[in-house]
Amino acid sequence: KTIHWQADDEIAVYDYNAPKHRFALESFDKSKARFLGKITARKDYFLALYPYALGADNLTDADAITVQLPTQQTAQANTFASGLNISVGKGARNVDGSPSVLTFYNVCQLLKFEVPEYVAGKISEIRFSANTPVAGTMQVDCTADIPSVTISAESSREITILPPSQATTFAAGTYYIVSA
């Protein structure tokens, strides 16, 4: 499904091995957004990551971003927790200084689950377990047009989902988990 930007969204922009730069959302219209920030161009392209907070401070490889997908997530009814759906993009630096256009690609999956009415108010946390890592340290390789993800073998095989903010239990409804 289409991801819609929100007023407080920020992205990290990487230009070679320089530290990440914060780009603030200037304007948006659902799935299209304009971010504003500055970098000192050292290459003919740059990498961008959403959300800003989950990216490493520096690149360890010129074409890969290290990100941390949290092992504990706070649920939101009918959607996923804000700031967790990791997306990356690769953009060309425009020599004339005009804005660059890039497309973000989601690098995680969303797992949908339902809390039925008969258990509403009785569940204080939900745990998703898998045979392979599902959260933790991920390397997003942006060499190709479509990014590829490798998750560290030492990463977590479990994600804990807590009830929405201000609640101690889950209400009946649809929820999502963001997973590697």
SULTALIN-V513357 format. One record per run of one state. SS is the DSSP state (@ for helix, = for strand, . for the rest). FROM is the first residue (numbers start at 1). TO is the last residue. Records with the same first field share a line. If there is no record, write none. Layout:
SS=FROM-TO / FROM-TO
//
This chain:
.=1-9 / 15-20 / 30-31 / 37-44 / 51-51 / 56-60 / 62-63 / 70-71 / 75-75 / 77-78 / 80-86 / 93-104 / 107-108 / 116-116 / 120-124 / 130-134 / 142-147 / 152-155 / 157-157 / 163-172 / 180-180
==10-14 / 21-29 / 32-36 / 45-50 / 55-55 / 61-61 / 64-69 / 72-74 / 76-76 / 79-79 / 87-92 / 105-106 / 109-115 / 125-129 / 135-141 / 148-151 / 156-156 / 158-162 / 173-179
@=52-54 / 117-119
//
